Amino acid sequence: MRVLDKVLVVTGGGKGIGREVALELLRRGARVAAVDVSESGLAQTTALAGPMEGRLTTHVLDITDRSAVEALPALVTSDHGAVEGLVNVAGIIHRFVPIGELSVDEIERVVAVNFWGTVYMCKAFLPLLQARPEATLVNVSSMGALIPFPGQSAYGASKAAVKLFTEGLIAELRGSTVRTAVVFPGAVGTNMPVNAGVEIPTPSGSAGRQPKTTAPDDAGRQIADVIEKGIQRWCIGGDAWMMDRFSRAMPLRSIGIIADRMKKMLNT
């Protein structure tokens, strides 16, 4: 679907990958409704949009608030007249600790944002998308949904739920006017850990070196390409592509290899 003159809703639009998706869609001529819990983040997105600001609206909203999400389609259509696309990017991680050290509240918060927030948005906007002659629905999962990463097990589970939920939508919407896709980013150079108040441990013996990451603007371009090219499954970054192949070729062995590497980070 060409995004020129189309209206797309982007969650997480006040920071990170979500912001870059919103800005890239604007560059390609789309109209964008950016959604985020951070008012200041959305203000910065508006400032970065520059002359494209006239095609951007911002909506301060917590996607775990079901009532607020259900009221959002009316607000967006009031501003833009229609909705042809939904891109669910918003997500959070938790502390890098084993499940036994996480509180139930922490686990529930991650699942609420990553999974239920995505479900609420899809349920709210799907009727509008299905009413259009051409529409797109993209849900962002994670490479953590492909292979478990000890220390981020609850996060991975929430993103695995997004994966299967989206694959179910792909099956159910097959042959319809709504093109549905799931995206698996690898490591992307955003402030997601800082925004979540999480410190990422550095593996011992790494001399402070950080793993290679995909630039956020590159991730944004790739997601926009997924929409315009009609791709239904995509990995972002060499690490995500490797995990995808590895998990399918050697599912049990891959768990052990990642677990051994993560021991250095978790000091377990």
Residue pairs with C-beta under 8 A, 6 or more apart in sequence:
1 84
1 85
1 134
1 135
1 136
1 179
1 227
1 228
1 230
2 228
3 25
3 28
3 29
3 30
3 85
3 224
3 227
3 228
4 28
4 29
4 30
5 29
5 30
5 31
6 30
6 31
6 84
6 85
7 30
7 31
7 32
7 33
7 76
7 80
7 81
7 82
7 83
7 84
7 85
8 25
8 30
8 31
8 32
8 33
8 83
8 84
8 85
8 86
8 87
8 136
8 227
9 32
9 33
9 35
9 72
9 76
9 83
9 85
9 86
9 87
9 121
9 125
10 18
10 21
10 22
10 25
10 32
10 33
10 34
10 35
10 87
10 89
11 18
11 35
11 36
11 63
11 87
11 88
11 89
11 90
11 117
11 121
12 18
12 19
12 35
12 36
12 88
12 89
12 90
12 91
13 19
13 21
13 22
13 32
13 34
13 35
13 36
13 41
13 42
13 45
13 58
13 89
14 34
14 36
14 37
14 38
14 39
14 40
14 41
14 42
14 44
14 45
14 58
15 36
15 38
15 41
15 190
15 191
15 192
15 195
16 89
16 188
16 190
16 191
16 192
16 195
16 216
17 89
17 140
17 185
17 188
17 190
17 216
17 219
17 220
17 223
18 34
18 36
18 87
18 89
18 90
19 34
19 41
19 44
19 45
19 48
19 216
19 220
20 216
20 217
20 219
20 220
20 221
21 87
21 89
21 219
21 220
21 223
21 224
22 32
22 34
22 45
22 49
22 56
22 220
23 45
23 48
23 49
23 52
23 217
23 220
24 217
24 220
24 221
24 223
24 224
25 32
25 224
25 227
26 32
26 49
26 52
26 55
26 56
27 52
28 224
28 228
30 55
30 85
31 55
31 56
31 80
32 55
32 56
32 57
33 56
33 57
33 58
33 59
33 76
33 79
33 80
33 83
34 42
34 45
34 56
34 57
34 58
34 59
35 58
35 59
35 61
35 63
35 72
35 90
36 42
36 45
36 58
36 59
36 60
36 61
36 90
37 60
37 61
37 62
37 63
37 90
38 60
39 60
42 58
42 59
42 60
43 58
45 56
45 58
46 53
46 56
46 58
49 56
57 76
57 79
57 80
59 72
59 75
59 76
61 68
61 69
61 72
62 68
63 69
63 90
63 113
63 117
63 118
63 120
63 121
64 112
64 113
64 116
64 117
64 120
66 116
66 120
69 117
69 120
69 121
69 124
70 120
70 124
72 121
72 124
72 125
73 83
73 124
73 125
73 127
73 128
76 83
77 83
77 128
82 128
82 132
83 125
83 128
83 129
83 132
83 135
84 129
84 132
84 134
84 135
84 136
85 129
85 135
85 136
85 137
85 138
85 227
86 121
86 122
86 125
86 129
86 136
86 137
86 138
87 136
87 138
87 140
87 223
87 227
88 117
88 118
88 121
88 122
88 138
88 139
88 140
88 162
89 140
89 223
90 113
90 117
91 113
91 114
91 140
91 142
91 159
91 192
92 109
92 110
92 113
92 114
92 155
92 192
92 195
92 196
93 110
93 152
93 155
93 192
93 193
93 196
93 198
94 102
94 106
94 107
94 109
94 110
94 152
94 154
94 155
94 196
94 198
95 101
95 102
95 106
95 198
96 151
96 152
96 198
96 199
96 200
96 201
96 265
96 266
97 151
97 266
98 150
98 151
98 153
98 266
98 268
99 107
99 153
99 154
102 154
106 154
107 154
110 154
110 155
110 158
111 154
111 157
111 158
111 161
113 158
114 155
114 158
114 159
114 161
114 162
115 158
115 161
115 162
115 165
118 139
118 162
118 165
119 165
122 137
122 139
122 165
122 169
125 137
126 137
126 178
129 135
129 136
129 137
129 177
129 178
130 176
130 177
130 178
132 177
133 177
134 177
134 179
135 177
135 178
135 179
136 178
136 179
136 180
136 181
136 227
137 169
137 173
137 178
137 179
137 180
137 181
138 180
138 181
138 182
138 183
138 223
138 226
138 227
139 162
139 165
139 166
139 169
139 180
139 181
139 182
139 183
140 162
140 182
140 183
140 185
140 223
141 159
141 160
141 162
141 163
141 166
141 182
141 183
141 184
142 155
142 156
142 159
142 162
142 184
142 185
143 184
143 185
143 186
143 235
143 237
143 239
143 240
143 243
143 244
144 152
144 155
144 156
144 159
144 160
145 156
145 159
145 160
145 162
145 163
145 184
146 184
146 240
146 243
146 244
146 247
147 243
147 246
147 247
147 254
147 255
147 258
148 156
148 255
148 258
148 259
149 156
149 258
149 262
150 258
150 259
150 262
150 263
150 266
150 268
151 201
151 262
151 265
151 266
162 182
163 182
163 184
166 180
166 181
166 182
167 182
169 180
170 180
170 181
170 182
170 232
173 180
179 227
179 230
179 232
180 232
181 226
181 227
181 231
181 232
181 233
181 234
182 232
182 233
182 234
183 222
183 223
183 226
183 234
183 235
183 236
184 234
184 235
184 236
184 240
184 243
184 244
185 214
185 219
185 235
185 236
185 237
185 240
186 213
186 214
186 235
186 236
186 237
186 238
186 239
186 240
186 241
186 243
187 211
187 212
187 213
187 214
187 237
187 239
188 213
188 214
188 215
188 216
188 219
188 236
188 237
189 213
189 214
189 215
189 216
190 216
193 199
193 200
201 265
201 266
201 267
202 208
202 209
202 210
202 265
203 261
203 264
203 265
204 264
204 267
205 264
211 239
212 238
212 239
213 237
214 236
214 237
218 236
219 236
219 237
222 234
222 236
223 234
223 236
225 231
226 234
235 241
235 243
235 244
243 254
246 254
246 257
247 254
